[in-house]
């Protein structure tokens, strides 16, 4: 073979090598290895289990530049499944990190590689999408930098010293137990937080009628958060100084400007952000640039991100950047500057009974919210504004005050109108670029109402949870418009995977791009996004326990190719639906001097199996049990039809009989009967129970076991047409222990202790 032929054969090889070289130079591969492992932390003085990645909480900050290729290898060293979701990123659907939707879970002691191009910039974050792992450490910053020659590069903003901040919470309770307790309507978290709003507290503060009206409308105590937390963390610590940023501490010196890239990695907490050094300038939200806007404070929703610029005053002080939970009970701090600490003004305690009065005016007797002719959106009218002492003052308002009568206008509600405190709302956000969508694209319009029941902890969309719905079909090339109304009494941060949406906020072509929208009670917001991807994409409330309770939907593109990471789509879809179908157990047992009362319950979103028992210590007291299995019905789930079984034994005199209020004989010595019944929640949260058994006997019963007399004291009663009755008190001593005293018509007076789980 001559040299000429050899040269001809080498030409394509050389061209291929040059092509590979050019690609590698054009696309820098940025590689991370993430080792997910059990660890032990001690934030409260008690060692507790957590999950660390590369030995740290929060997880390592992952930094890229637009144009890079991310290659992230997850080493699952846990004894359980895991996954990682790249929050707010545009990427191939199989890389989105939702187990049973875009991939199968990463099995214990295996590895999984995520690989995707970085085609955007901004502040984002990443977290586990498996179970409740996010609550115990699996969250971290994901930063994508602009190229310095990018036409959107802003001098004086994008070239400032920049630092990632992840806000989060810590609880010593296991997340699974938190979720179970929320579903079982515990008020232990309210006791720990001091937010019980009992009758004694209402009387003391002059709100007895407000409390009565609240329960008459079948509402539980007012609250702005669900869970009691032990610590609030900022980058894994409660307090941070310049020294915590190692070699960049000099950038926190006096006279400097710094850009903070803030992500709310909390499972269920919103945070107020305030700064002792002056104004906060917002320059980006959810990874997208906005025109700079100066505020005194802002509320960052669960999973939102904000980029803010703060000035460090030229003095000998360390100025506090303060993150305070929405309920104003906990906080975490970052000190900017050097010298004597200058604290930010703490946010005063919320006025819960004012909030209760507000909600009384909003709630109809059927459980729906009354919009009162008001058009609310974009967080402009903060529904909790009447609870803010810094705005409304500490003195009780006059009866003719517009707020007391709930005859407010938009200007009355707007906190910026009520004080000199400038609070960020969504209407202030204006994109730095034109964000309008294709004018000729077909439009698919969807209407969603956010629905839920706080007492049973059921959260849904259009009164259906994920497991009760099918995927929503969308077509590539169309514009999807979502009009979302929050008909529940809690705010919900709704997150769309894999897309940014335009939040229609009055800014026209410069409507801001977001992937999270915080929707308050009685608020309606309109979003629109270009359907420009493929695959299945989750849309859900980002409060972790709301999502796990079923508040979400799945968008799916028509004619999409099969996902190679989901070999059995039907099986995976069933597994995805299992989250909100999960059963939660509750049990209690009262050991008293006159007998033993108890109950055990298994329940999920809709179904409940419950058994109650009463055991006397003497043969004349006997024993009895009732078992019910049924389904909650209706938007508020006040209706519970059931089938049951009733068994009792008691030693009575020969031929001794009692008659119920209907004149029917009621033999109480031995009874075994199947029954059909229905329970319904009446005003004052009284449970009515009407049943008919196979012996033809009818029984009507009224009962309530949780009337809040004081912070820890509860009143209980029961009466039925079988001439049985009970009344008593329960003092909540600890999370699982109460002291009780009650009088039972069958077993007499008893004093004892109740143990509950």
C-alpha positions in Angstrom: 0.0 0.0 0.0 1.5 3.3 -1.0 1.7 6.5 1.1 -1.0 8.2 -1.0 -3.6 5.5 -0.1 -2.7 5.6 3.5 -3.2 9.4 3.5 -6.6 9.0 2.0 -7.7 6.6 4.7 -6.4 8.8 7.5 -8.4 11.9 6.3 -11.8 10.9 7.7 -10.2 9.8 10.9 -8.5 13.1 11.3 -11.7 15.0 10.5 -13.6 12.9 13.1 -11.0 13.6 15.7 -11.1 17.4 14.9 -14.9 17.3 15.2 -14.7 15.6 18.6 -12.1 18.1 19.7 -14.2 21.1 18.6 -17.3 19.7 20.4 -15.4 19.1 23.6 -14.0 22.7 23.5 -17.4 24.2 22.7 -19.2 22.2 25.4 -17.4 22.0 28.7 -18.4 19.0 30.7 -18.7 19.9 34.4 -18.7 16.7 36.5 -19.9 16.2 40.0 -20.0 13.1 42.2 -22.6 13.1 44.8 -22.5 10.6 47.6 -25.8 10.2 49.4 -25.4 8.8 52.9 -27.1 8.5 56.3 -25.6 10.8 58.9 -26.4 12.0 62.4 -26.9 15.7 63.2 -27.4 17.5 66.5 -29.1 20.8 66.0 -31.1 20.7 69.3 -28.9 18.8 71.8 -30.4 15.5 70.7 -28.7 13.4 68.0 -31.0 12.6 65.0 -30.9 10.9 61.7 -30.4 13.0 58.6 -29.2 12.5 55.0 -26.0 14.2 53.9 -24.5 14.5 50.5 -20.7 14.5 50.3 -20.8 14.7 54.1 -22.7 18.0 54.3 -26.1 19.6 54.8 -27.2 21.4 52.7 -25.9 19.5 49.7 -23.0 20.9 47.8 -23.6 24.0 45.7 -23.4 23.0 42.0 -22.1 25.7 39.8 -22.2 25.8 36.0 -21.9 28.4 33.2 -24.5 28.6 30.4 -23.3 26.4 27.6 -21.7 23.7 29.9 -22.9 20.1 30.0 -23.7 18.9 33.5 -22.7 15.4 34.3 -23.8 14.4 37.8 -23.2 10.9 39.2 -25.4 10.1 42.2 -24.0 7.3 44.5 -26.9 6.1 46.6 -25.3 4.8 49.8 -28.6 4.7 51.6 -30.6 1.6 52.5 -33.5 3.2 50.7 -34.4 4.6 47.2 -33.6 8.2 46.3 -33.6 10.6 43.4 -32.6 14.2 42.6 -34.8 16.8 40.9 -33.2 19.9 39.3 -35.7 22.5 40.3 -36.5 25.1 37.6 -34.2 23.6 34.9 -34.9 23.1 31.2 -33.7 19.6 30.4 -34.7 16.3 28.7 -37.6 14.8 30.5 -35.7 11.7 31.6 -33.3 13.8 33.5 -36.0 15.6 35.6 -35.6 13.3 38.6 -39.1 12.4 39.6 -39.3 8.7 40.5 -41.9 6.7 38.7 -42.6 9.6 36.4 -39.4 10.5 34.6 -37.2 7.7 35.9 -37.3 4.7 38.2 -35.9 5.4 41.7 -32.2 5.1 42.3 -31.9 1.8 44.2 -29.9 1.5 47.4 -26.2 1.0 46.9 -26.3 1.8 43.1 -25.3 4.8 41.0 -27.2 6.9 38.5 -25.8 9.5 36.1 -27.7 12.6 35.2 -26.4 14.3 32.0 -27.9 17.4 30.4 -26.9 20.6 28.7 -27.0 23.9 30.6 -29.2 26.1 28.4 -30.2 28.8 30.8 -28.7 30.9 33.7 -29.9 32.0 37.1 -30.4 30.9 40.7 -32.0 27.5 41.1 -31.7 24.6 43.5 -32.0 20.8 43.6 -33.5 18.3 46.1 -34.7 14.8 46.5 -38.1 14.0 45.0 -38.3 10.7 46.9 -40.7 10.5 49.9 -39.9 13.0 52.6 -36.1 13.0 52.2 -36.1 16.7 51.4 -37.0 17.5 55.0 -33.9 15.9 56.4 -31.1 17.3 54.4 -31.4 16.6 50.7 -31.5 20.2 49.2 -28.8 22.4 47.8 -28.1 25.4 45.5 -27.8 25.0 41.7 -26.2 28.1 40.2 -25.9 28.7 36.4 -23.8 31.7 35.6 -24.1 34.0 32.5 -21.2 34.2 30.1 -19.5 37.6 30.5 -20.2 38.4 26.8 -23.9 37.5 27.1 -26.0 40.3 25.8 -28.1 40.2 29.0 -25.1 40.6 31.2 -25.8 43.5 33.6 -22.8 45.5 34.8 -23.1 46.4 38.5 -25.4 43.3 39.0 -24.0 40.2 37.3 -20.4 41.1 38.2 -21.0 41.7 41.9 -19.6 39.2 44.5 -22.3 36.6 44.6 -23.1 34.0 47.3 -25.7 31.2 47.4 -28.0 31.0 50.4 -30.3 28.0 51.1 -33.0 28.5 53.8 -34.4 25.4 55.4 -35.9 24.1 58.6 -35.0 21.3 61.0 -37.3 19.2 63.2 -36.4 16.4 65.5 -39.6 14.6 64.6 -39.3 12.0 61.8 -41.0 13.5 58.7 -43.1 10.4 58.3 -44.5 10.9 61.8 -45.1 14.6 61.0 -47.1 13.6 58.0 -49.1 11.0 60.0 -49.8 13.5 62.8 -51.0 16.1 60.3 -53.5 13.6 58.9 -54.7 12.7 62.3 -55.5 16.4 63.2 -53.2 16.7 66.1 -53.0 20.1 67.8 -49.6 19.3 69.4 -47.8 21.5 66.9 -50.1 24.4 67.7 -49.4 23.8 71.5 -45.7 23.9 70.8 -45.9 27.0 68.7 -48.3 28.8 71.1 -51.1 29.2 68.5 -53.9 27.1 69.9 -56.5 30.0 70.0 -58.5 28.4 72.8 -61.7 29.8 74.3 -59.8 31.0 77.4 -57.3 32.9 75.1 -60.2 34.3 73.1 -62.0 35.6 76.2 -58.8 37.1 77.5 -58.1 39.0 74.3 -61.8 40.0 73.8 -62.5 37.6 70.9 -65.1 35.2 72.4 -67.7 35.9 69.7 -65.0 35.5 67.0 -64.1 32.1 68.4 -67.7 31.0 68.5 -68.4 32.2 65.0 -65.2 30.4 63.8 -66.4 27.1 65.2 -70.0 27.7 64.1 -68.7 27.8 60.6 -66.9 24.5 61.2 -63.4 26.1 61.0 -60.5 25.1 63.2 -58.0 27.5 64.6 -56.3 30.1 62.3 -52.7 29.3 61.3 -50.2 30.2 58.6 -48.0 27.2 58.9 -48.6 23.5 59.6 -45.5 22.2 61.4 -43.5 23.0 64.5 -39.8 23.2 63.8 -36.9 23.2 66.2 -34.4 25.2 64.2 -34.3 27.4 61.1 -31.1 27.0 59.1 -29.3 29.3 56.7 -26.7 27.3 54.8 -27.0 24.6 57.4 -26.5 26.9 60.4 -28.7 29.2 62.5 -26.2 32.1 62.4 -23.6 32.9 59.7 -20.8 35.4 59.6 -18.3 36.4 56.9 -15.9 33.8 58.3 -18.4 31.1 57.2 -17.7 31.9 53.6 -14.0 31.1 53.9 -11.8 32.8 51.3 -14.4 35.3 50.2 -14.9 36.9 53.7 -13.3 40.1 52.5 -16.3 40.8 50.2 -18.5 41.2 53.3 -16.5 44.2 54.4 -18.1 47.6 55.0 -18.9 49.7 51.9 -19.3 46.7 49.6 -22.3 45.5 47.6 -23.1 41.8 47.6 -25.5 39.7 45.6 -27.3 37.0 47.6 -28.7 34.1 45.6 -31.4 32.9 47.9 -33.3 29.6 47.6 -36.1 28.5 50.0 -35.3 24.8 50.4 -37.7 24.5 53.3 -40.2 21.7 53.3 -43.2 23.8 54.4 -41.9 27.2 55.7 -42.2 30.6 54.0 -39.6 33.2 55.1 -39.7 36.9 55.6 -36.4 38.5 54.5 -35.3 41.8 56.1 -32.0 43.6 56.4 -30.6 45.8 59.2 -28.4 47.6 56.7 -31.2 49.2 54.7 -33.2 48.4 51.5 -33.2 45.1 49.7 -32.9 45.3 45.9 -34.6 42.4 44.0 -32.9 41.7 40.7 -34.1 38.2 39.8 -36.8 35.7 40.7 -36.9 32.0 40.0 -33.7 32.3 38.0 -35.0 35.0 35.7 -33.8 38.6 35.6 -36.3 41.4 36.6 -35.9 45.1 36.6 -34.4 46.1 40.0 -36.9 47.0 42.6 -36.2 48.3 46.1 -38.2 46.9 49.1 -38.0 46.8 52.8 -38.9 43.2 53.0 -40.2 40.3 50.9 -41.8 36.9 51.6 -40.1 34.0 49.8 -42.4 31.1 49.2 -41.5 27.5 49.6 -39.1 26.6 46.7 -38.9 30.1 45.3 -35.6 31.8 44.6 -34.7 35.5 44.7 -31.5 37.3 43.8 -31.1 40.4 45.9 -28.5 43.1 46.3 -27.7 44.6 49.7 -25.3 47.4 50.6 -23.0 46.9 53.6 -23.0 50.3 55.3 -19.6 51.9 55.8 -19.5 51.6 59.5 -18.0 49.4 62.2 -21.0 47.1 62.4 -22.1 43.6 61.3 -25.6 44.1 59.9 -28.1 41.3 60.2 -29.7 39.8 57.1 -32.7 38.1 58.8 -34.9 35.2 57.6 -38.0 34.8 59.7 -40.7 32.2 59.2 -44.1 33.4 58.1 -45.5 32.6 61.6 -42.7 34.8 63.1 -41.7 32.1 65.6 -38.2 31.2 64.3 -35.4 32.9 62.4 -31.9 32.5 61.0 -29.3 35.2 60.4 -26.4 36.2 58.2 -24.2 39.1 59.4 -22.7 41.3 56.7 -19.8 43.6 57.7 -17.5 43.6 60.6 -17.8 44.9 64.1 -20.6 45.3 66.6 -23.7 43.4 65.6 -26.6 45.5 64.3 -29.8 43.4 64.6 -32.7 43.7 62.2 -36.0 44.7 63.8 -37.7 41.5 64.8 -41.2 40.9 63.4 -43.8 41.0 66.2 -46.0 38.1 67.0 -49.0 37.6 64.7 -52.5 38.6 65.9 -54.2 35.3 65.3 -57.7 36.3 66.4 -57.7 39.2 64.0 -56.8 36.6 61.3 -59.6 34.4 62.6 -62.1 37.2 62.4 -60.9 37.9 58.8 -61.5 34.3 57.8 -64.9 34.2 59.5 -65.9 37.0 57.1 -64.6 35.1 54.1 -66.0 31.7 54.8 -69.5 30.7 53.9 -71.4 28.0 55.9 -70.9 25.5 53.1 -67.1 25.8 53.3 -66.6 27.9 50.2 -64.8 31.2 50.4 -66.8 34.4 49.7 -64.8 36.6 47.4 -66.9 39.6 48.5 -66.7 41.1 45.0 -63.0 41.6 45.3 -60.5 40.8 42.6 -57.4 39.5 44.2 -54.2 38.4 42.6 -50.4 38.7 42.5 -50.0 38.8 46.3 -50.9 42.5 46.2 -53.5 42.1 48.9 -52.0 40.1 51.7 -54.8 38.2 53.3 -52.9 38.1 56.6 -52.3 41.8 56.7 -54.8 42.3 59.6 -52.5 40.0 61.7 -49.4 42.3 61.3 -48.9 44.5 64.4 -46.3 46.5 62.6 -49.0 47.6 60.1 -52.2 47.6 62.0 -51.0 48.5 65.5 -51.6 46.7 68.7 -54.8 48.4 69.7 -58.2 46.9 69.0 -60.0 48.4 66.1 -63.3 50.1 66.3 -66.4 48.2 65.3 -67.0 50.4 62.3 -63.4 49.9 61.0 -63.6 48.6 57.5 -61.3 45.7 58.3 -63.5 44.5 61.0 -66.5 44.3 58.7 -64.5 42.8 55.8 -65.8 45.6 53.4 -62.3 46.2 52.1 -61.1 47.6 48.8 -57.9 46.5 47.1 -56.2 49.7 48.4 -57.3 48.9 52.0 -55.7 45.4 51.7 -52.5 46.5 50.2 -49.9 46.6 52.9 -48.0 49.2 51.0 -51.0 51.5 51.3 -51.4 50.9 55.1 -47.8 51.8 56.1 -44.5 53.1 55.0 -43.2 49.5 54.8 -42.6 48.5 51.2 -43.4 44.8 50.8 -42.6 43.1 47.5 -45.6 41.7 45.6 -45.7 40.0 42.2 -47.2 43.0 40.5 -43.8 44.8 41.0 -41.9 42.2 39.0 -41.0 43.2 35.5 -38.9 41.1 33.2 -35.9 42.8 31.6 -36.8 41.2 28.3 -39.9 40.7 26.2 -41.5 37.4 27.3 -44.6 37.4 25.1 -45.5 34.0 23.5 -46.3 33.3 19.9 -49.4 35.2 18.9 -50.7 32.6 16.5 -50.2 29.5 18.7 -53.4 27.6 19.6 -54.4 28.1 23.2 -55.3 25.4 25.7 -57.1 27.0 28.7 -57.3 25.1 32.0 -59.2 26.2 35.2 -57.9 24.9 38.5 -59.3 25.4 42.0 -57.0 24.6 44.9 -59.1 22.8 47.4 -58.5 21.1 50.8 -59.5 20.2 54.3 -57.1 21.3 57.0 -58.6 19.1 59.7 -58.1 15.9 57.8 -55.1 17.3 55.9 -56.4 16.6 52.4 -55.0 18.9 49.6 -56.3 18.6 46.1 -57.0 20.4 42.8 -60.7 20.6 41.7 -61.4 18.4 44.7 -59.3 15.5 43.3 -55.9 14.3 44.3 -53.3 12.9 41.9 -54.4 9.3 42.3 -58.0 10.2 41.3 -57.0 11.8 38.0 -55.5 11.1 34.6 -52.6 12.9 33.0 -53.5 16.2 31.3 -52.8 16.0 27.5 -51.0 18.9 25.9 -49.8 19.4 22.4 -46.4 20.6 21.4 -46.6 24.1 19.9 -49.6 25.3 21.8 -49.9 27.9 24.5 -51.2 26.5 27.8 -53.0 29.0 30.0 -53.8 28.1 33.6 -56.3 30.2 35.6 -55.9 29.1 39.2 -58.2 30.1 42.1 -57.3 29.2 45.7 -60.5 28.1 47.4 -58.7 26.7 50.4 -57.6 28.5 53.6 -53.9 28.0 53.1 -51.5 29.5 50.6 -50.0 27.2 48.1 -46.7 27.6 46.1 -47.5 25.8 42.8 -44.5 24.6 40.9 -44.3 23.5 37.2 -41.5 21.2 36.2 -39.4 21.7 33.1 -41.0 25.0 32.0 -41.1 28.7 32.9 -44.5 30.3 32.8 -45.4 34.0 32.3 -47.2 35.3 35.3 -49.7 37.8 33.9 -49.3 40.7 36.3 -50.0 43.9 34.3 -46.5 44.2 32.9 -47.6 43.4 29.4 -44.9 42.0 27.2 -42.5 42.1 30.2 -44.5 39.8 32.4 -42.1 38.0 34.6 -41.0 34.4 34.0 -41.4 32.0 36.9 -41.7 28.4 37.8 -43.4 28.9 41.2 -46.4 31.0 41.9 -47.5 31.5 45.5 -51.3 31.7 45.6 -53.0 33.0 48.7 -56.5 32.2 49.9 -59.2 33.8 47.7 -56.6 34.7 45.1 -56.8 34.1 41.4 -53.7 34.1 39.2 -53.2 33.5 35.5 -50.2 31.7 34.0 -49.2 30.8 30.5 -46.4 28.8 29.0 -45.2 27.5 25.7 -45.6 23.8 25.3 -42.2 23.3 23.8 -40.9 20.0 25.3 -41.7 16.3 25.4 -42.5 13.8 28.2 -44.4 13.9 31.5 -44.1 17.0 33.8 -45.3 17.3 37.3 -47.3 20.4 38.5 -47.8 20.4 42.2 -47.9 22.4 45.5 -44.3 22.5 46.8 -45.2 22.4 50.4 -43.9 18.9 50.8 -46.7 17.5 53.0 -49.4 19.0 50.6 -47.7 17.4 47.6 -47.6 14.0 49.4 -51.2 14.4 50.2 -52.2 14.6 46.6 -52.1 18.3 45.5 -50.8 18.0 42.0 -51.4 17.1 38.3 -49.2 15.6 35.5 -49.0 17.2 32.1 -48.1 14.8 29.3 -47.3 15.6 25.6 -49.1 14.0 22.8 -47.3 11.4 20.7 -44.2 11.6 22.9 -41.5 8.9 22.5 -41.2 6.2 25.2 -39.0 7.1 28.1 -36.2 4.6 28.2 -35.9 5.0 32.0 -39.5 3.9 32.5 -39.6 0.3 31.2 -43.2 -0.4 32.5 -45.2 2.8 32.4 -48.4 1.3 33.8 -46.6 0.0 36.9 -44.8 3.3 37.4 -48.0 5.3 37.2 -49.6 3.1 39.8 -46.5 3.6 42.1 -46.7 7.4 41.6 -50.3 7.4 42.7 -49.5 5.4 45.9 -48.2 8.6 47.7 -51.7 10.1 48.4 -53.2 6.6 48.9 -50.8 5.8 51.8 -52.6 4.8 55.0 -51.8 6.6 58.3 -52.3 5.0 61.6 -53.7 6.6 64.8 -54.4 5.0 68.1 -55.3 6.0 71.7 -56.0 4.2 74.9 -57.5 5.7 78.1 -56.6 3.8 81.3 -59.0 5.1 83.9 -60.3 4.0 87.2 -63.7 3.1 85.8 -62.6 1.2 82.7 -60.6 1.3 79.5 -61.6 3.3 76.4 -59.7 3.3 73.2 -59.7 3.6 69.4 -57.5 2.6 66.5 -57.8 4.1 63.0 -56.3 3.6 59.6 -57.1 6.4 57.1 -55.9 8.0 53.9 -57.2 10.8 51.7 -60.7 9.4 51.4 -61.1 6.1 53.3 -61.1 5.3 57.0 -61.3 2.1 59.0 -61.9 2.8 62.7 -62.5 0.6 65.7 -63.6 1.9 69.2 -63.8 -0.1 72.4 -65.0 0.3 76.0 -64.0 -2.2 78.6 -65.4 -2.2 82.1 -63.7 -3.7 85.1 -66.8 -5.3 86.4 -69.2 -7.8 84.7 -72.0 -5.3 85.0 -70.1 -2.8 83.0 -69.2 -5.4 80.3 -67.5 -4.5 77.1 -68.4 -3.2 73.7 -66.8 -2.3 70.4 -67.8 -0.5 67.2 -66.0 -0.8 63.9 -66.7 1.5 60.9 -65.4 1.5 57.4 -66.3 4.3 55.1 -65.4 7.0 52.7 -65.4 10.8 53.1 -67.5 12.6 50.5 -67.7 16.2 49.4 -65.3 19.1 48.9 -65.0 19.7 52.7 -65.3 16.0 53.5 -67.9 16.7 56.2 -70.0 13.6 55.1 -68.8 10.1 56.0 -71.1 7.2 55.1 -70.0 3.9 56.5 -70.8 0.2 57.1 -70.0 -1.1 60.5 -70.3 -3.8 63.1 -71.4 -3.4 66.7 -70.7 -5.9 69.5 -71.4 -5.6 73.2 -71.8 -7.7 76.3 -73.0 -6.6 79.7 -74.4 -8.6 82.7 -77.8 -7.2 83.5 -80.7 -8.4 85.6 -83.1 -11.1 84.3 -85.3 -9.8 81.5 -84.0 -6.3 82.2 -84.4 -4.1 79.2 -84.0 -0.4 78.4 -85.8 1.6 75.7 -84.2 4.2 73.5 -85.7 7.6 72.8 -87.6 6.1 69.8 -89.4 3.6 72.2 -87.4 0.6 70.8 -86.2 -2.0 73.2 -82.5 -2.0 73.5 -81.1 -5.2 75.1 -77.7 -4.3 76.4 -76.5 -7.6 77.7 -75.6 -9.2 74.4 -75.7 -7.5 71.1 -74.2 -8.3 67.7 -75.3 -6.3 64.7 -74.2 -5.0 61.3 -75.1 -1.4 60.8 -75.2 1.3 58.0 -74.6 4.8 59.1 -73.5 8.3 58.1 -71.5 10.8 60.1 -71.8 14.6 59.3 -69.9 17.5 60.7 -72.3 20.0 62.2 -71.7 23.6 63.2 -69.4 23.9 66.2 -67.5 20.9 64.8 -69.9 18.5 66.4 -70.0 15.1 64.7 -73.5 13.7 64.2 -73.8 10.0 63.7 -77.0 8.4 62.5 -77.1 4.6 62.0 -79.5 1.7 61.4 -78.6 -1.8 62.4 -79.7 -5.2 61.2 -81.9 -5.5 64.3 -83.9 -2.6 63.0 -82.6 -0.3 65.8 -81.9 3.4 65.0 -79.3 5.4 66.9 -78.5 9.1 66.6 -75.4 10.4 68.4 -73.8 13.7 68.9 -70.1 13.9 69.9 -67.1 16.2 70.1 -63.8 15.4 71.8 -61.6 18.4 71.2 -63.3 21.6 72.5 -60.3 23.9 73.3 -60.9 25.3 76.7 -57.3 26.5 77.2 -54.0 25.9 75.5 -53.8 22.3 76.8 -57.3 21.6 78.3 -59.9 20.0 76.1 -63.6 19.4 76.8 -65.4 16.3 75.4 -68.9 15.0 75.4 -71.2 12.4 73.8 -74.9 11.7 73.9 -77.1 9.4 71.9 -80.7 8.2 71.6 -79.8 4.9 73.5 -79.7 7.2 76.6 -76.0 6.9 76.8 -73.9 9.9 77.5 -70.4 10.9 78.5 -68.7 14.1 79.5 -65.2 14.9 80.6 -61.9 16.8 80.3 -58.5 16.0 78.8 -55.3 17.8 79.7 -52.6 17.4 77.1 -49.5 16.8 79.2 -47.1 15.8 76.3 -47.3 14.8 72.7 -48.5 11.3 73.5 -49.8 11.6 77.0 -53.0 13.3 78.4 -54.5 13.3 81.9 -58.3 12.6 81.7 -61.4 12.6 83.9 -64.8 11.8 82.6 -68.2 10.5 83.6 -69.8 7.7 81.6 -73.5 6.8 81.9 -72.6 3.1 81.9 -69.3 3.0 83.9 -69.6 6.1 86.1 -66.8 8.5 87.1 -63.2 7.8 86.1 -59.8 9.4 86.3 -56.9 8.2 84.3 -54.3 8.8 81.6 -54.6 8.6 77.8 -51.7 7.4 75.7 -52.0 8.2 72.0 -50.0 7.6 68.9 
